[in-house]
Amino acid sequence: MPSVTQRPRDFVRISGPDAEDLLDRLVSNDVRGLAEGGACEALLLTPKARVLAPLVVWRRGAEDFLLLTEPGLGEVVRTALVRARFAAKAEVEPEEHESWLVLGGDNGGIPNAEYGLPAVEVLDERPGGDLIEAAEVERLRIEARTPAWGKEIDERVLPAEAGLVERAVSLTKGCFPGQEPIARLHYRGHANRGLRLLEVEGAPPPETEVLHGEKVVGRITSSVSGLALAYVRREVPEDAELEVGGRAARQLH
């Protein structure tokens, strides 16, 4: 029996003859290749590659897309699309839906890769399955090393640091805001820090420093009892003995 829980979302519809072209010019992933009913993760970025909004792009029809984003970001997404629309023949409007996350089953919904298990999102009708507590869902997200908006993803973080390039960026499609710094870092350098999963004591709060010896090498972003996500500097060895909140911690592989 699958497990279900509500997945808070904001939704924006973009439709019309130029919807595909407008989306492809603005978001980080290749939406032209989506078949009807297909979906992909993408990012809406600033020209300096800071994340304005993480997205799931769901192609409902040839000229009809639904964008799923985080609560409170729907207007950010809608405004960005409207400002870039110019003479494009595309309608951009918010939609209201209720999203249910189905873990461990396939109800023919929108694929979700956030929790390390086969999962889909189903809109507007509660699917069958046992309710799963929010704390357990958060543990699954942390174990899967999935960054979350407002925790691992904010204005301080580059997509490469959060592991978002692999899952939400096309390095071969046409231009989009933020493409140049992402490509430059990917092909010519590396991120100075990365998102790591730590085994810790307790559940240290966000912004708790991660120490290697006496040197601050990172910060906690999310935690549940015994586990935490943290940004840790790249040069810290995977087997390094770390300290978080005065207690020993280690990186999990």
Secondary structure, 3 states (H helix, E strand, C coil): CCEEEECCCEEEEEECCCHHHHHHHHECCCCCCCCCCCEEEEEEECCCCCEEEEEEEEEEECCEEEEEECCCCHHHHHHHHHHHHCCCCCEEEEECCCEEEEECCCCCCEECCCCCCCEEEEECCCCCCEECCHHHHHHHHHHCCCCCECCCECCCCCHHHHCHHHHHCCCCCCCCCCHHHHHHHHHHCCCCEEEEEEECCCCCCCCCEEEECCEEEEEEEEEECCEEEEEEECCCCCCCCEEECCEEEEEEC
